[in-house]
Amino acid sequence: MRFLANENFPFPSIQTLRSKGFEVLSILQSHPGISDVEVISLAQKTSSVVLTFDKDYEK
């Protein structure tokens, strides 16, 4: 399973998931500042589950 960690997802948690063998792409590392719509689009393109603390994603 692939994960896409939004900018607000804690980096130590990303590191822990990676150390356990999960594939985690970090928006903060690879695409800082992109919009919610772009995050969703990237998740769809990479078949990833979004990890976020946002409660108000734009549609």
MOPAC internal coordinates of N, CA, C and O (Angstrom, degrees):
PM7 1SCF
backbone

  N    0.0000 0     0.00 0     0.00 0    0    0    0
  C    1.4458 1     0.00 0     0.00 0    1    0    0
  C    1.5265 1   108.30 1     0.00 0    2    1    0
  O    1.2310 1   120.82 1   -43.70 1    3    2    1
  N    1.3182 1   116.04 1   136.30 1    3    2    1
  C    1.4610 1   122.58 1   177.78 1    5    3    2
  C    1.5166 1   110.26 1  -102.34 1    6    5    3
  O    1.2310 1   121.84 1   -34.79 1    7    6    5
  N    1.3241 1   114.09 1   145.21 1    7    6    5
  C    1.4564 1   120.55 1   177.14 1    9    7    6
  C    1.5214 1   109.95 1  -123.69 1   10    9    7
  O    1.2310 1   121.53 1   -30.70 1   11   10    9
  N    1.3169 1   114.67 1   149.30 1   11   10    9
  C    1.4591 1   122.29 1   174.79 1   13   11   10
  C    1.5241 1   106.59 1  -122.84 1   14   13   11
  O    1.2310 1   120.55 1   -70.62 1   15   14   13
  N    1.3241 1   116.54 1   109.38 1   15   14   13
  C    1.4643 1   121.52 1  -176.44 1   17   15   14
  C    1.5204 1   109.85 1   -88.24 1   18   17   15
  O    1.2310 1   121.02 1   -60.42 1   19   18   17
  N    1.3014 1   115.65 1   119.58 1   19   18   17
  C    1.4596 1   121.02 1   177.97 1   21   19   18
  C    1.5307 1   108.78 1   -67.07 1   22   21   19
  O    1.2310 1   120.65 1   -13.24 1   23   22   21
  N    1.3390 1   116.37 1   166.76 1   23   22   21
  C    1.4629 1   121.03 1  -176.26 1   25   23   22
  C    1.5246 1   113.60 1   -58.17 1   26   25   23
  O    1.2310 1   119.98 1   150.78 1   27   26   25
  N    1.3143 1   117.65 1   -29.22 1   27   26   25
  C    1.4654 1   119.96 1  -176.58 1   29   27   26
  C    1.5304 1   113.48 1   -87.80 1   30   29   27
  O    1.2310 1   120.23 1  -179.99 1   31   30   29
  N    1.3097 1   117.17 1     0.01 1   31   30   29
  C    1.4625 1   120.37 1   180.00 1   33   31   30
  C    1.5305 1   108.65 1   -80.99 1   34   33   31
  O    1.2310 1   119.62 1   -50.44 1   35   34   33
  N    1.3251 1   118.32 1   129.56 1   35   34   33
  C    1.4713 1   121.36 1  -173.65 1   37   35   34
  C    1.5339 1   113.45 1   -59.87 1   38   37   35
  O    1.2310 1   121.54 1   -50.43 1   39   38   37
  N    1.3409 1   114.66 1   129.57 1   39   38   37
  C    1.4576 1   119.13 1  -178.21 1   41   39   38
  C    1.5255 1   113.12 1   -61.41 1   42   41   39
  O    1.2310 1   118.88 1   142.32 1   43   42   41
  N    1.3479 1   119.75 1   -37.68 1   43   42   41
  C    1.4777 1   118.10 1   175.89 1   45   43   42
  C    1.5303 1   112.81 1   -57.90 1   46   45   43
  O    1.2310 1   120.39 1   146.68 1   47   46   45
  N    1.3233 1   116.86 1   -33.32 1   47   46   45
  C    1.4727 1   119.86 1   177.26 1   49   47   46
  C    1.5200 1   110.86 1   -68.87 1   50   49   47
  O    1.2310 1   120.54 1   142.33 1   51   50   49
  N    1.3212 1   116.57 1   -37.67 1   51   50   49
  C    1.4698 1   121.03 1   176.33 1   53   51   50
  C    1.5275 1   109.51 1   -61.42 1   54   53   51
  O    1.2310 1   120.84 1   134.06 1   55   54   53
  N    1.3235 1   116.00 1   -45.94 1   55   54   53
  C    1.4656 1   120.46 1   179.77 1   57   55   54
  C    1.5240 1   111.67 1   -61.91 1   58   57   55
  O    1.2310 1   120.31 1   139.54 1   59   58   57
  N    1.3211 1   117.01 1   -40.46 1   59   58   57
  C    1.4623 1   120.81 1   178.56 1   61   59   58
  C    1.5194 1   110.92 1   -63.12 1   62   61   59
  O    1.2310 1   120.45 1   133.64 1   63   62   61
  N    1.3296 1   116.75 1   -46.36 1   63   62   61
  C    1.4663 1   120.22 1   178.40 1   65   63   62
  C    1.5245 1   110.87 1   -60.39 1   66   65   63
  O    1.2310 1   120.36 1   135.84 1   67   66   65
  N    1.3269 1   116.91 1   -44.16 1   67   66   65
  C    1.4639 1   120.53 1   178.38 1   69   67   66
  C    1.5239 1   111.62 1   -61.37 1   70   69   67
  O    1.2310 1   120.46 1   139.49 1   71   70   69
  N    1.3205 1   116.73 1   -40.51 1   71   70   69
  C    1.4733 1   120.33 1  -179.48 1   73   71   70
  C    1.5276 1   111.57 1   -66.13 1   74   73   71
  O    1.2310 1   120.70 1   157.30 1   75   74   73
  N    1.3345 1   116.26 1   -22.70 1   75   74   73
  C    1.4658 1   121.46 1   178.11 1   77   75   74
  C    1.5249 1   112.03 1   -89.73 1   78   77   75
  O    1.2310 1   120.63 1  -177.02 1   79   78   77
  N    1.3449 1   116.40 1     2.98 1   79   78   77
  C    1.4556 1   120.62 1   174.92 1   81   79   78
  C    1.5216 1   115.82 1    97.79 1   82   81   79
  O    1.2310 1   120.24 1  -176.19 1   83   82   81
  N    1.3339 1   117.14 1     3.81 1   83   82   81
  C    1.4564 1   119.83 1   178.67 1   85   83   82
  C    1.5292 1   110.63 1   -82.21 1   86   85   83
  O    1.2310 1   120.98 1   -34.87 1   87   86   85
  N    1.3004 1   115.73 1   145.13 1   87   86   85
  C    1.4534 1   121.51 1   176.08 1   89   87   86
  C    1.5273 1   107.60 1   -88.17 1   90   89   87
  O    1.2310 1   120.75 1   -64.39 1   91   90   89
  N    1.3358 1   116.17 1   115.61 1   91   90   89
  C    1.4575 1   121.20 1  -176.61 1   93   91   90
  C    1.5225 1   109.25 1  -128.61 1   94   93   91
  O    1.2310 1   121.00 1   -64.36 1   95   94   93
  N    1.3241 1   115.68 1   115.64 1   95   94   93
  C    1.4601 1   121.68 1   173.62 1   97   95   94
  C    1.5171 1   107.10 1   -91.00 1   98   97   95
  O    1.2310 1   120.58 1   -47.62 1   99   98   97
  N    1.3315 1   116.50 1   132.38 1   99   98   97
  C    1.4594 1   121.46 1  -178.15 1  101   99   98
  C    1.5243 1   110.21 1  -105.81 1  102  101   99
  O    1.2310 1   120.56 1   -59.93 1  103  102  101
  N    1.3223 1   116.53 1   120.07 1  103  102  101
  C    1.4719 1   120.73 1   176.34 1  105  103  102
  C    1.5252 1   109.47 1   -59.48 1  106  105  103
  O    1.2310 1   120.10 1   139.82 1  107  106  105
  N    1.3239 1   117.41 1   -40.18 1  107  106  105
  C    1.4608 1   121.79 1  -179.25 1  109  107  106
  C    1.5258 1   111.41 1   -58.15 1  110  109  107
  O    1.2310 1   120.23 1   143.07 1  111  110  109
  N    1.3145 1   117.16 1   -36.93 1  111  110  109
  C    1.4585 1   121.38 1  -178.93 1  113  111  110
  C    1.5205 1   113.55 1   -83.77 1  114  113  111
  O    1.2310 1   120.48 1   143.08 1  115  114  113
  N    1.3215 1   116.69 1   -36.92 1  115  114  113
  C    1.4649 1   118.64 1  -170.54 1  117  115  114
  C    1.5295 1   115.64 1  -107.92 1  118  117  115
  O    1.2310 1   119.89 1   152.50 1  119  118  117
  N    1.3284 1   117.82 1   -27.50 1  119  118  117
  C    1.4616 1   121.04 1  -175.80 1  121  119  118
  C    1.5306 1   111.44 1  -144.90 1  122  121  119
  O    1.2310 1   119.56 1  -127.22 1  123  122  121
  N    1.3260 1   118.45 1    52.78 1  123  122  121
  C    1.4724 1   119.19 1  -176.09 1  125  123  122
  C    1.5230 1   112.33 1   -59.93 1  126  125  123
  O    1.2310 1   121.41 1   -41.06 1  127  126  125
  N    1.3297 1   114.91 1   138.94 1  127  126  125
  C    1.4508 1   120.08 1   175.07 1  129  127  126
  C    1.5180 1   116.49 1    85.81 1  130  129  127
  O    1.2310 1   119.59 1  -177.26 1  131  130  129
  N    1.3499 1   118.39 1     2.74 1  131  130  129
  C    1.4634 1   118.02 1  -179.58 1  133  131  130
  C    1.5241 1   109.85 1   -74.47 1  134  133  131
  O    1.2310 1   121.17 1   -22.36 1  135  134  133
  N    1.3084 1   115.36 1   157.64 1  135  134  133
  C    1.4694 1   121.56 1  -177.51 1  137  135  134
  C    1.5252 1   111.37 1   -75.20 1  138  137  135
  O    1.2310 1   121.31 1   -14.25 1  139  138  137
  N    1.3296 1   115.09 1   165.75 1  139  138  137
  C    1.4653 1   120.77 1   176.49 1  141  139  138
  C    1.5250 1   111.12 1   -58.32 1  142  141  139
  O    1.2310 1   120.65 1   139.36 1  143  142  141
  N    1.3013 1   116.37 1   -40.64 1  143  142  141
  C    1.4662 1   120.89 1   179.82 1  145  143  142
  C    1.5259 1   110.16 1   -61.82 1  146  145  143
  O    1.2310 1   120.71 1   139.46 1  147  146  145
  N    1.3266 1   116.26 1   -40.54 1  147  146  145
  C    1.4671 1   120.19 1   178.73 1  149  147  146
  C    1.5281 1   111.28 1   -68.76 1  150  149  147
  O    1.2310 1   120.22 1   144.81 1  151  150  149
  N    1.3310 1   117.19 1   -35.19 1  151  150  149
  C    1.4683 1   120.84 1   176.55 1  153  151  150
  C    1.5207 1   109.61 1   -62.14 1  154  153  151
  O    1.2310 1   120.50 1   132.74 1  155  154  153
  N    1.3033 1   116.65 1   -47.26 1  155  154  153
  C    1.4660 1   120.97 1   179.47 1  157  155  154
  C    1.5279 1   110.90 1   -62.35 1  158  157  155
  O    1.2310 1   120.56 1   137.44 1  159  158  157
  N    1.3206 1   116.54 1   -42.56 1  159  158  157
  C    1.4617 1   121.04 1   178.55 1  161  159  158
  C    1.5286 1   110.90 1   -61.23 1  162  161  159
  O    1.2310 1   120.59 1   135.71 1  163  162  161
  N    1.3261 1   116.48 1   -44.29 1  163  162  161
  C    1.4690 1   120.22 1   179.03 1  165  163  162
  C    1.5232 1   110.63 1   -64.28 1  166  165  163
  O    1.2310 1   120.21 1   139.99 1  167  166  165
  N    1.3194 1   117.21 1   -40.01 1  167  166  165
  C    1.4650 1   120.43 1   177.77 1  169  167  166
  C    1.5219 1   110.90 1   -61.46 1  170  169  167
  O    1.2310 1   120.68 1   138.16 1  171  170  169
  N    1.3213 1   116.30 1   -41.84 1  171  170  169
  C    1.4679 1   119.50 1   178.08 1  173  171  170
  C    1.5215 1   111.23 1   -65.06 1  174  173  171
  O    1.2310 1   120.21 1   137.00 1  175  174  173
  N    1.3281 1   117.20 1   -43.00 1  175  174  173
  C    1.4712 1   121.34 1  -179.13 1  177  175  174
  C    1.5236 1   112.30 1   -64.29 1  178  177  175
  O    1.2310 1   120.69 1   146.36 1  179  178  177
  N    1.3278 1   116.28 1   -33.64 1  179  178  177
  C    1.4615 1   120.42 1  -177.38 1  181  179  178
  C    1.5272 1   113.19 1  -100.84 1  182  181  179
  O    1.2310 1   120.55 1  -174.00 1  183  182  181
  N    1.3151 1   116.55 1     6.00 1  183  182  181
  C    1.4774 1   122.29 1  -178.11 1  185  183  182
  C    1.5240 1   111.08 1    51.72 1  186  185  183
  O    1.2310 1   121.22 1  -129.65 1  187  186  185
  N    1.3267 1   115.27 1    50.35 1  187  186  185
  C    1.4586 1   121.67 1  -176.26 1  189  187  186
  C    1.5271 1   111.67 1  -114.21 1  190  189  187
  O    1.2310 1   121.68 1   -27.63 1  191  190  189
  N    1.3251 1   114.40 1   152.37 1  191  190  189
  C    1.4563 1   122.52 1   173.15 1  193  191  190
  C    1.5264 1   106.87 1   -90.42 1  194  193  191
  O    1.2310 1   120.03 1   -49.53 1  195  194  193
  N    1.3292 1   117.54 1   130.47 1  195  194  193
  C    1.4640 1   121.69 1  -179.05 1  197  195  194
  C    1.5259 1   109.84 1   -80.84 1  198  197  195
  O    1.2310 1   121.45 1   -49.73 1  199  198  197
  N    1.3325 1   114.83 1   130.27 1  199  198  197
  C    1.4587 1   122.35 1   173.19 1  201  199  198
  C    1.5264 1   107.07 1  -105.95 1  202  201  199
  O    1.2310 1   120.13 1   -59.89 1  203  202  201
  N    1.3196 1   117.36 1   120.11 1  203  202  201
  C    1.4530 1   120.48 1  -175.89 1  205  203  202
  C    1.5200 1   110.98 1  -156.59 1  206  205  203
  O    1.2310 1   121.58 1   -18.87 1  207  206  205
  N    1.3144 1   114.57 1   161.13 1  207  206  205
  C    1.4550 1   120.79 1   171.67 1  209  207  206
  C    1.5227 1   110.27 1  -108.57 1  210  209  207
  O    1.2310 1   119.79 1  -178.23 1  211  210  209
  N    1.3338 1   118.01 1     1.77 1  211  210  209
  C    1.4652 1   121.80 1   177.43 1  213  211  210
  C    1.5228 1   109.92 1   -66.29 1  214  213  211
  O    1.2310 1   121.08 1   -38.30 1  215  214  213
  N    1.3180 1   115.54 1   141.70 1  215  214  213
  C    1.4578 1   120.75 1   176.02 1  217  215  214
  C    1.5187 1   110.97 1  -115.22 1  218  217  215
  O    1.2310 1   120.59 1  -179.87 1  219  218  217
  N    1.3155 1   116.48 1     0.13 1  219  218  217
  C    1.4615 1   120.06 1  -173.29 1  221  219  218
  C    1.5318 1   113.24 1  -131.62 1  222  221  219
  O    1.2310 1   120.90 1  -129.34 1  223  222  221
  N    1.3214 1   115.89 1    50.66 1  223  222  221
  C    1.4579 1   118.43 1   179.78 1  225  223  222
  C    1.5217 1   110.98 1   -59.61 1  226  225  223
  O    1.2310 1   121.32 1   -41.46 1  227  226  225
  N    1.3398 1   115.08 1   138.54 1  227  226  225
  C    1.4716 1   119.62 1   174.75 1  229  227  226
  C    1.5086 1   108.70 1   -73.07 1  230  229  227
  O    1.2310 1   121.04 1   -28.68 1  231  230  229
  N    1.3203 1   115.61 1   151.32 1  231  230  229
  C    1.4680 1   118.95 1   179.81 1  233  231  230
  C    1.4974 1   110.03 1  -116.70 1  234  233  231
  O    1.2310 1   120.10 1   180.00 1  235  234  233

